[in-house]
Amino acid sequence: MTRALVIGANGQIGSELVNALAELYGEDNVIAADLVAPRRPLPVTFEAVDALNLPELQSVVARHAIDEVYQLAAVLSAKGETAPLATWNLNMNALINVLELARERRIARIFWPSSIAAFGPHSVASNTPQLTVMDPQTIYGVSKLAGERLCDYYHQRFEVDVRSMRYPGVVSYRTPPGGGTTDYAIAIFQAARRGEAYTCFLAPDTRLPMIYMPDVVRATLELMQADPDVVRVRSSYNVAGMSFTPRELAEAIRHHVPNFRISYQPDFRQAIAESWPRRIDDSQATRDWGWQSRFDLDALVVDMLQNIPLDWAAADDVPLPAASRRQMERICNGTREGGHAAGVLP
């Protein structure tokens, strides 16, 4: 049985991925790691680990006989601009540490997420292809592009089985957003549920690629479960969910909250957003390992309004996903179920 380590387990994606992996591999075969213990008890063993401390990582990997590592620890786009050197240090050296573990054959597989932030103003903006000009304008994006090249290098030079995808803006309701340029697409739902107006930090017609958390987790697991022979991209795959603007999101919310009001006061994040693609072409991921998103904007809005807490202090009351191990195995084996059920995690 595979044993997995999730580094950055307290984050927006890590916190949900831990539970999905526990369903897939069994709770005894998943280790969650972060700097401090999470507020909400996890169904798996937790280890306090600094991703920049290679001996600590080596010790955890050895003690728990880890096969695969999900390296999610990172400083995100907007927050990264306030501390560029610290952002580079964490985003790059944490990845290098895990790549070195694989080079030394201490682990078998790595997952590391890149981002649409690796693109830039000279990238193709609409239906951005897998291969295009990439000139990121933030230190976060620079670190992601450098990380992509490192992943490809370690695979080509040392045959490291590293897998990656470029996450769009991620929307979810179980943890607070972590300082990204697309965080408005989470905060807006809390305002709507509280009956408050929302002031958006992006302009109304700023279109960006987005993805809902159940699709994020499912895409990650499908890529990691794919046969190595079909994983033809070892830098990072384009993965798409949907694309929308703040105005379109507000209109979709008004279908359920008719009196919802929004205003716009773009700040420094507007320039970041304008350097990113509008839509992503993920046909390479579809051809190679069968990726297909399930959630569209309407399904996302319904699920977010049903589940997002009124404030993050109440987030511990949000129920965990009720996916069975059989459901997870069907998904990872490529079985695709028709229809949509609100709140389904993979």
N, C-alpha and C positions, 0 to 999 in steps of 0.2 A: 504494500500500500504506500502511495506517495505521501511524504511528509512535507508540509509547506510552512514557510516563514513569511509573514507579512510585516514589512518594515514601514512605519508610518501608519500603524493600525488605528490611530485615533482620528485620522483625517476623514475628509468627506467621502472619499472612495474606499480607503482602507477599512473603515468601520463596517461598511456593507460587504466588502469582499471577504472579510474574515468569516462572517456568518454564512456566506455562500460556499466558501471552501469547507467549512465545518459540515455543511449538509452533504457536500460531495465526497469528502475524504474521511469524514468522521471527526468528532470533536477532539479525540486524542491525537490526531495527526496534523493539527494546525496550531502554530505558535504565533501569537500576536506580539509585536514589538513596537515600542515607542519610547520617548524620553520619560514619560510618566504614565501611570496607570490610568485607564479611562474612567470617566464618571460612572458609566453604566457597566455592570459586571458582564464579562464576556463568557461565552460557553466554552472557551478554549484557554489554554495556559498563556499567561502574559509574562513577558520578559522586558525589564527596563533596559534599553539598549540605545547607545549613541551610534547612529549610522556612520559617523566619522571615525569611530574607534574600531579599527580593524581587528585587534586582538579580542575585543568583546564579541564582535560578529563571529569570529572563528570559534570562540568558545560556545556560543549558542548553537551554531550549526553542528558542532561536534557532539554536544550533550544531547541534542534532540534528533540526531541523525537526519538532518534536513536534506531533502532532494531538490526542492525548487524554492526560489526566493522571489517575492514580489517587492521590488524596491520602489516605494511610493513616497518616501520622505522628500520634501521639496519646499522651497519658498516660491509662491505664485507670482503672477505678472505684476499686479498693481503694488502689492507689498514689496516685491523685489526691487522696485525702483527707488525705494527709500533706503535700501541697504545693498547696493550692487555687489560689493566684494563678499559679504556674508552669503548672499544668494548664490554666487558662483561657487563658493567653497562648499556649501552643502549640496547643491544640485549636481556638481561634478564629482566631488570626492566620494560622496556616498555611493554613486554609481560605480566609480572605479573600484572601490572596495569590494563590491559584489561581483564585478567582472573578474577581479583577481581571485576571488573564492572559486569561481567556475574555471578559470585558467589552471588553477592548482588542483582541479578535479575534486574539490571538496563538496560541490553541489553539481546537479545535472542540468538544471534549467533556470533561466532568469526571465522574469517579466519586468519591464521598465516602461513607464508611459512617457511618450513625447506629447506634443501639443500643437494645435494650430498656430500657437505663438511662434513656432519655428519658421513660419512664412513671414513675408514682409511686403512692403508697398510695391515691389517689382514682381512679386509672384502673380500668377494668373488669378484674378479675384473671383471669377465665376466658374463653377465646376473645376476647381483647382485640381490639377492632375497629380498623380503619385510623384512624378518627377517634374520639377519646375524650378525656376529661380527661387532661392530662399535667402532672404536678407532681413532677418529679424531685427526689430527696433527696440527691444527691451532686453535687459540682462537675463530675464527668465527665458525668452525666446532664443537668445544666443546660447545659453546653457543647454537648451533642448536640442538645438541643431548640432552643437558639439557632441552631445550625448548620442545622438543618432549615428554620427560618424564613428564614435568609439565603439558602439554596439556592432556596427558592420565590420569594423577593423578586428575586433576580438573574435567575431565569427570566422572571418576570412583567414586570419593569421593563426588563431589558436583553436578553431573549431568549437568555440563556445556556443551553446544552444541558447541564444538570447532572442527574445521576441518582444515586439513593441508595437504600439499604435499611437497615432496622433489624436488625442482626445479633443473633441470640440468643447465648447462651454458645457459644463455638467450641471444639470438641475436635479436637486434631491431635497428631501424633507427631514432626514434624520439627524443631520449635524449642521452646525452653522457654516456658511461659506467661509473660505479661507483666505480671502484677499485677492480674488481674481477680477478680471475686467468684466466678466459676465455675471457677477454676483447679483446684479439687479433682478435677474430672472428667478431668484429665490426670494429676495426681500419683498418683491412686489406681491407675492401671495400672502405673506403675513399681514401686510397692510390691508389687502382686500378682505381677509378673514376678520380683521379687527374693525372693519368699517371705516378705515382711515384712508385719506388721500396719500398717494405715493409720489415722491419727487425722484425722478430717474436721473442718474448721472451720465446717461448716454442720450444722444439726440433721438427723436422719435423714429426716424427712418434708418437707423443703423442696423443693417442686416448682418447677422453672424450665424455660423453653424453652431448648433446646440444638440445635446443628446440627453435623454432621460436616464437616470441612474440604473433602472433594471436593464436597459440596453447596454450600458457601460459594463456592468458586471457580466452579463451574458457574453458580450463580445470578448472580454478579457479571458473568460473561461474557455470559450470556443477556440480562441487562438492558442491558448496553452495546451488544450487537448488535441490539437491538430497534429497529424503525422508530420515529423520534421521535413519530409520530402516535399510537402505542399507549401511549406513556409518559405516562399521565394524572396521575400523582402526581409532583410535582417537589419536595416536601419530603423524604419518605422512605417507601418501601414497607415494610409488615410482611412478613417472610419467616420461615417456620417450618420446622423440621426434625422435632423430636420433643420431648417433655417427659418428664422423669424426676426422681426424688428420689435422694439419696445411698444410701438403703436399697435402692431398686430397682436402681441401678447395681451395688451390691455383690452383690446376689443374682444378677444377670446374669453377673458375673465368676465367682461360685462355680460356675456351670455348667461352667466350664473350669478353674478353680483351686479345687477343693472345700475346701481348708483355709484359704482367704483369710479374714482377720479384719479387722473395722473397729470403731472406737470413735468417739465424737463429743464434741468440745469446741468448741461454737460460740463464735466471737469477734465482733469488731465487724462482720465481713462478714455475719453473720446478719441484722442490721437492714437492711443494704442489700438483701439477697436478698428479705426480706419485703416490701419496697416495690415489687418488680417483679412482672410478670404471671406466672401459672402456665402458661397456654397462649396461643398467638397465633393469631388469625384472619388468614390470608394470602390470603383469597379474591380480594382486589383484584388482587394480583400474578398469581394464576392467570388471572383474567379478562383482564387487560391484556396480559400477555406470556407466558402459558402456564407459569408456574412450577409445578413439582411436585418435592418432595423424593424422594430415592431410598433414603437410608439410614435404617433404623430402629435401635432400641437393640441388638438382637441382632447385626445386621450391624456396627454400630460397635464393639461389644465384641470380636468376632472379629478385626476388622482392627487394632484398637489392640493387642491382646495379641500379635498376630503381628509387629507392626512397631515398637512404641515401644522406644527404647533403654533399657538398664538404668540408665544415667545420661546426662546431657546432654553430658558430655565425649566420649562415644562416638557422639554424634548425627551426626557427620560420616560415619559408616559407613552411615547409613540411605540406601538407594538412592532416587534421584529417581524420580518417576512416569514410567511408560513409555507415556504417551499419544502417539499419533501425531497429526500435523497433520490427517489425514483424520478422526480421531475428534473432535477439537476442532471442526472445521468442521461435522460432523454435529450436534453438540450445539448450537452457536450458530445453526444453521439450523433448529433446533426438532425434529430427529429424536430420538425417545425410544426407547431400546433397553430391552427387557424383561430381567428378571432382575437379579442382582447378582453382581459379581465383586469379591472382597476386594481392596482396595488400588487400585482404579481411580480415577484422577483424571479428573474429568468424562468 
